Amino acid sequence: MNPRIIVLFLIAVLVLSACGQKTISEPITLLTQDQQEVTFPQDKPTIFFFITTYT
């Protein structure tokens, strides 16, 4: 890859990440495949995996 493109990409990522909020004001709620709501806590960092399949 061209080094100039890589530098421009990294600058764009830096600018976009600086535009985000420091904290989330409301909890994140997702639906499972069984249509059950799952809410992630906001008081501590959480890692979740999102896997999707097309059948």
N, CA, C and O of each residue as an XYZ file, in Angstrom:
220
protein
N       0.842     -1.188      0.000
C       0.000      0.000      0.000
C       0.885      1.250      0.000
O       2.006      1.247      0.508
N       0.363      2.264     -0.562
C       1.074      3.525     -0.626
C       1.146      4.145      0.778
O       0.117      4.256      1.445
N       2.342      4.554      1.243
C       2.458      5.138      2.592
C       1.590      6.383      2.784
O       1.126      6.643      3.894
N       1.367      7.147      1.725
C       0.536      8.345      1.833
C      -0.911      7.976      2.157
O      -1.566      8.671      2.934
N      -1.410      6.894      1.573
C      -2.772      6.445      1.841
C      -2.892      5.959      3.279
O      -3.893      6.225      3.945
N      -1.889      5.259      3.753
C      -1.907      4.769      5.132
C      -1.931      5.936      6.114
O      -2.682      5.906      7.089
N      -1.128      6.954      5.870
C      -1.090      8.122      6.751
C      -2.434      8.847      6.733
O      -2.926      9.250      7.787
N      -3.026      9.017      5.575
C      -4.335      9.673      5.485
C      -5.414      8.856      6.201
O      -6.293      9.422      6.851
N      -5.346      7.536      6.083
C      -6.298      6.677      6.778
C      -6.150      6.813      8.287
O      -7.152      6.911      8.994
N      -4.929      6.821      8.790
C      -4.706      6.955     10.226
C      -5.154      8.321     10.749
O      -5.687      8.416     11.855
N      -4.944      9.361      9.974
C      -5.415     10.692     10.371
C      -6.946     10.717     10.420
O      -7.527     11.298     11.336
N      -7.597     10.091      9.439
C      -9.061     10.041      9.429
C      -9.592      9.277     10.638
O     -10.577      9.694     11.247
N      -8.955      8.172     10.990
C      -9.375      7.398     12.168
C      -9.198      8.223     13.430
O     -10.061      8.200     14.307
N      -8.098      8.948     13.535
C      -7.847      9.783     14.705
C      -8.899     10.882     14.834
O      -9.393     11.137     15.932
N      -9.240     11.525     13.741
C     -10.236     12.602     13.772
C     -11.616     12.047     14.136
O     -12.328     12.651     14.938
N     -11.997     10.913     13.560
C     -13.302     10.326     13.867
C     -13.381      9.843     15.312
O     -14.434      9.955     15.939
N     -12.301      9.316     15.843
C     -12.326      8.860     17.236
C     -12.372     10.039     18.200
O     -12.899      9.903     19.304
N     -11.842     11.174     17.815
C     -11.874     12.355     18.668
C     -13.269     12.983     18.709
O     -13.580     13.733     19.634
N     -14.104     12.684     17.723
C     -15.440     13.261     17.671
C     -16.441     12.521     18.553
O     -17.540     13.028     18.780
N     -16.099     11.356     19.047
C     -17.024     10.557     19.843
C     -17.143     11.047     21.269
O     -16.368     11.892     21.717
N     -18.123     10.509     21.980
C     -18.339     10.863     23.373
C     -17.384     10.070     24.258
O     -16.965      8.967     23.906
N     -17.048     10.637     25.401
C     -16.196      9.943     26.360
C     -16.958      8.841     27.082
O     -16.406      7.776     27.356
N     -18.216      9.095     27.388
C     -19.041      8.109     28.071
C     -20.367      7.975     27.341
O     -20.776      8.857     26.586
N     -21.022      6.858     27.585
C     -22.332      6.625     26.987
C     -23.386      7.048     27.998
O     -23.317      6.673     29.169
N     -24.357      7.823     27.549
C     -25.344      8.370     28.474
C     -26.477      7.399     28.793
O     -27.137      7.546     29.822
N     -26.711      6.424     27.942
C     -27.785      5.472     28.211
C     -27.277      4.052     27.961
O     -26.343      3.863     27.181
N     -27.871      3.063     28.602
C     -27.393      1.684     28.452
C     -27.617      1.148     27.040
O     -28.518      1.591     26.327
N     -26.787      0.195     26.656
C     -26.888     -0.443     25.349
C     -27.778     -1.669     25.489
O     -27.532     -2.527     26.336
N     -28.805     -1.751     24.662
C     -29.717     -2.894     24.686
C     -29.746     -3.528     23.305
O     -29.983     -2.853     22.303
N     -29.501     -4.836     23.262
C     -29.527     -5.596     22.019
C     -30.566     -6.690     22.117
O     -30.987     -7.055     23.215
N     -30.986     -7.221     20.971
C     -31.922     -8.342     20.930
C     -31.181     -9.608     20.546
O     -30.326     -9.587     19.661
N     -31.505    -10.717     21.211
C     -30.951    -12.016     20.845
C     -31.779    -12.608     19.714
O     -32.780    -12.030     19.292
N     -31.350    -13.766     19.232
C     -32.108    -14.408     18.156
C     -33.485    -14.871     18.624
O     -34.363    -15.136     17.803
N     -33.676    -14.971     19.946
C     -34.972    -15.347     20.508
C     -35.822    -14.130     20.867
O     -36.826    -14.261     21.568
N     -35.430    -12.959     20.396
C     -36.118    -11.692     20.644
C     -36.148    -11.315     22.124
O     -37.097    -10.681     22.586
N     -35.107    -11.707     22.868
C     -34.976    -11.313     24.264
C     -34.015    -10.133     24.337
O     -32.993    -10.120     23.650
N     -34.332     -9.155     25.153
C     -33.479     -7.978     25.293
C     -32.334     -8.271     26.254
O     -32.534     -8.864     27.314
N     -31.139     -7.850     25.873
C     -29.956     -7.972     26.718
C     -29.393     -6.565     26.890
O     -29.100     -5.891     25.902
N     -29.239     -6.116     28.133
C     -28.729     -4.788     28.427
C     -27.340     -4.906     29.029
O     -27.117     -5.711     29.933
N     -26.412     -4.111     28.533
C     -25.041     -4.113     29.023
C     -24.885     -3.044     30.095
O     -25.398     -1.936     29.940
N     -24.187     -3.358     31.174
C     -24.017     -2.382     32.255
C     -23.109     -1.238     31.831
O     -22.251     -1.403     30.964
N     -23.303     -0.076     32.449
C     -22.501      1.099     32.138
C     -21.472      1.411     33.216
O     -20.629      2.287     33.019
N     -21.520      0.716     34.355
C     -20.630      1.051     35.466
C     -19.231      0.482     35.307
O     -18.320      0.924     36.008
N     -19.018     -0.486     34.411
C     -17.690     -1.054     34.198
C     -17.543     -1.408     32.716
O     -18.540     -1.588     32.018
N     -16.311     -1.507     32.244
C     -16.102     -1.852     30.827
C     -16.635     -3.252     30.513
O     -16.515     -4.169     31.325
N     -17.214     -3.401     29.344
C     -17.800     -4.668     28.927
C     -17.351     -4.994     27.514
O     -17.331     -4.126     26.641
N     -16.990     -6.252     27.296
C     -16.645     -6.730     25.956
C     -17.733     -7.696     25.531
O     -18.076     -8.617     26.272
N     -18.278     -7.491     24.341
C     -19.256     -8.439     23.825
C     -18.899     -8.768     22.387
O     -18.312     -7.958     21.670
N     -19.263     -9.961     21.989
C     -18.998    -10.435     20.640
C     -20.298    -10.454     19.861
O     -21.314    -10.958     20.339
N     -20.261     -9.908     18.673
C     -21.432     -9.873     17.809
C     -21.155    -10.771     16.620
O     -20.316    -10.459     15.775
N     -21.859    -11.883     16.559
C     -21.665    -12.839     15.468
C     -22.988    -12.931     14.706
O     -24.050    -13.105     15.304
N     -22.909    -12.815     13.414
C     -24.110    -12.905     12.601
C     -23.889    -13.932     11.502
O     -22.773    -14.109     11.014
N     -24.947    -14.594     11.128
C     -24.872    -15.548     10.027
C     -26.022    -15.278      9.070
O     -27.074    -14.775      9.465
N     -25.809    -15.612      7.835
C     -26.843    -15.476      6.820
C     -27.208    -16.883      6.369
O     -26.396    -17.584      5.765
N     -28.422    -17.282      6.663
C     -28.848    -18.633      6.286
C     -30.031    -18.581      5.352
O     -30.529    -19.623      4.927
